[in-house]
Each structure stands twice: as structure tokens, then as C-alpha cells.
Amino acid sequence: MFKNLLIVIVGLAVVGALYAFVVPALPVKVEPVACTQEAMICPDGSAVGRTGPNCEFAACPTVSTSTATVTGTVVGTALVGPTCPVMRNPPDPACADKPYVGGFELSNSVVSKMVYTNDSGSFTAQVAPGTYSLVSTRQTTLPRCTNVENIVVVADVVTKVSISCDSGIR
């Protein structure tokens, strides 16, 4: 009887050992995964989609730290006028347009950047190459500054912009 019990135990041990080594080696059927069509916008402006079995976003492209960011420069001046109710001929230097101090939004479909003029009515902004618009952020009626459209910024080039603001004086 003891001999039969020993044979059964050894037999079960052999079957258990075979099961432990054979079952994990069998191929596992992997079901295909369908990811949603979402996109993530990366810091460089490119987009990546979802991939892999967990539908995680792909890694954004890395920018080499050895290369500098390519930008162009926008230099602008904002003047407000007229400053006197009567125009004179020859023009009175005291009635010349004055610097406008205020904020403007420099933007396109990808980037929006606030720029502010200094006491001389000037500003400088570094932006990526592209076509931009410049709009006053002033919420009151006067002075009313004209919007500047189609500002073409090229890498490593200075683009000059003039902004005219109407004081409302007549």
C-alpha cells in the first residue's frame, strides 16, 4: 500500500513539474487593440497619436540641446495721435504723435505671445518663423490702435512693424 501511495505522489510531482514548465511556454493568443484617434500636441508643435497595447501616446520628438531654437525677431513701434486739436502748417513739433504704452497680442494659429511697449512706444519679440497678427489688448474705446495683419517672420531676420493709434482728438 505504501508503495502504491509513493507511486501516486511521484506521478503527481512529475505531472506538476511538466505543467509548470510546459504551460508558460505555450503561445498566448493576443487580441488586436484599436486605439482612439486622439492626438497630443508636443512642445515643438508636432502631434503624436496613441500606440501600443495600452494605447498610450507615443513619445514626443526630442530636440537636440546642441542646436539653438530657430526664431525671428519682431521689432515694433506704437504711436498715438493726433495730440493737438488743430493741425498746423508747418507742423508744430509739440503736436507730433507720442509713444503709446500698452499691450499687444502677437499671434497665429499655433502661438500667442503678449508684448508690451516701453516708454518710447517700442517692443521687441522673439518668435518662431511664421505669419502673425498683432492686436491691441486695450478694452476701452480710445486710443484705438490698428491691427497689423500678415506679419511674416523669418528665422534670424528682424521684421519691423509700425502701429498707429487714434487718440480721438479732432
Secondary structure, DSSP 8 states (H G I E B T S, - for coil): -HHHHHHHHHHHHHHHHHHHHHGGGS------------EEE-TTS-EEEEETTTTEE-------TTS----EEEEEEEEEE--SSS--SS--GGGS-EE---EEEEE-SS-EEEEE--TTSEEEEEE-SEEEEEEE---SSSSEE--EEEEEE-TT-EEEEEEEEE----
